[in-house]
Amino acid sequence: MIVRLARHLQNGTLSHIGTALFIYAHPDDESFVSGTPLTLAAAGHTTALLTLTSGDAGLWLGKAQGSWSRPDLAAERAKEWAAAVECIGYRWSRLLRYPDGGLRDAPAEVITADVVAAIREVRPDIVCTFGPEGAGSEHDDHRSASYFAARGFARAALADQYPERGPAHVARRLFFSATPYVVDAPAAVGAVTPTHTIDVSAFETRKAAAFECHKTQHKDRDFFYELLKRRQGKEYFHLAIDRGSPAPDAGDLFGP
């Protein structure tokens, strides 16, 4: 079932206005699922983004390997990330500087505390992140982002955990990015099965514009547009933890 959230707002049937926090590993990860925050913002929700690594271990399209340093790439990707954040319209955003490619080796208590701090500052109703399989790619940073987001989601609700990082906050729902299984689509073979489908067709042009901000990463341009075409104006999520009742409609991440 696909529901246009903006239409529901106009008709007065949207469950309520809330806040969504998206947690991803790298600068540019947010652009692949940017249709959902764009759709939510248009419906009156507040959206926020936490990116965990600097993206300093990738390639730099158009520049020869060895002609730039990791700090150079991190600085450039931070600029690209800021431009994409503005394009998507997040009301709150934070770029952490954990090492790209090394998120699984980051000190667990330190990074969990940072995620808890973000959740307690933003105080979201829902948190969205990668699935434990890494959004179908099995990328270690994506899998680690899922782990730390889920860990932070749980511990942010407990007043005795990281009390120096702000008052406890109980977010209602945790969602994983998901992909329907499609024969001959390798990325879908190990991906989490969707429970929710969001119609983002009204924002595909801005979604593409967000990705275009990441010029250093345009090696992935063909993949991005192939994915955009394959999904046909939809983005998918899997409801992993639900502290709300009753369960939300399959096209509404917030629910009653």
Secondary structure, 3 states (H helix, E strand, C coil): CEECHHHHHHHCCCCCCCEEEEEECCCCHHHHCCHHHHHHHHCCCEEEEEEEECCCCCCCCCCCCCCCCHHHHHHHHHHHHHHHHHHHCCCEEEEEEECCCCHHHCCHHHHHHHHHHHHHHHCCCEEEECCCCHHHHHCHHHHHHHHHHHHHHHHCCCCCCCHHHCCCCCCCEEEEECCCCCCCCHHHCCCCCCCEEEECHHHHHHHHHHHHCCHHHHHHHHHHHHHHHHHCCEEEEEEEEECCCCCCCCCCCCCC
